[in-house]
Amino acid sequence: MINCEWGVEGVRKYSPGSEITIIIDVLSFSTCVDVALSRNALVYPYKYKDESAIEYAKDNNAVLASFKRSKEELSLSPQSLMNIKEGTKIILPSPNGAELSLNTYSNITITACLRNYKIVADYVNSINGNIAVIPAGEKWQNGSIRFAIEDYLGVGALISVLNGELSAESFAAKKYFEAFESELKDVIINSYSGKELIEKGFSEDLEIALDMFSGNSIPVLKEKCFVNSVNITI
């Protein structure tokens, strides 16, 4: 069975009974992970942007990404990771994608985006068991979830190429993607998240996230670190 539900509560509901949990955070955690892993870096997700992240980076002999989206420093901007050096270990704090990735209950945790969803689906289709697909969403200032359209479309894209029985929610996500597939880029660019990135001067992050099928990673969480299972046996 392939189940789909949003955020932390979705993880709590479906991850315990699933062999695989897949986190979708298109703008930008999942895209950043794909960009970094495709360049043979390693990504340690981390929830907090505080002093504990600095200590966590020291403990893992890793580089800590900037707490603010930046083009010049390694950060949650995919653009900043395009030239990351091979072998770099990076701590990537994120209150959405990273937090969810670290709190699943499945044997296998994966993150996927629009760049790599087909290669991820091929990997997942080779494994038996229930699947939980979790759109991360964003957060309003009061901490409540914002149901981000880009994540719902990313989930629908992935589910459209997964094998297995679909829950009603998964079926709806698939149909939503299929309805907007030909206009997907325009929809996301004109979404709340898309406009926000453009207004802040990060339009290139959108271009990278929407560069369909350009990713070359299957990001699997192993000992709290995302590794590329294209290169590493899990």
Secondary structure, 3 states (H helix, E strand, C coil): CEEECCHHHHHHHHHHHCCEEEEECCCCHHHHHHHHHHCCCEEEEECCCCHHHHHHHHHCCCEECCCCCCCCCCCCCHHHHCCCCCCCEEEEECCCHHHHHCCCCCCEEEEECCCCHHHHHHHHCCCCCCEEEEECCEECCCCCEECCHHHHHHHHHHHCCCCCCECHHHHHHHHHHHHHHHHHHHHHHCCHHHHHHHHCCCHHHHHHHCCCCCCCCCEEEECCEEEECCCCCC
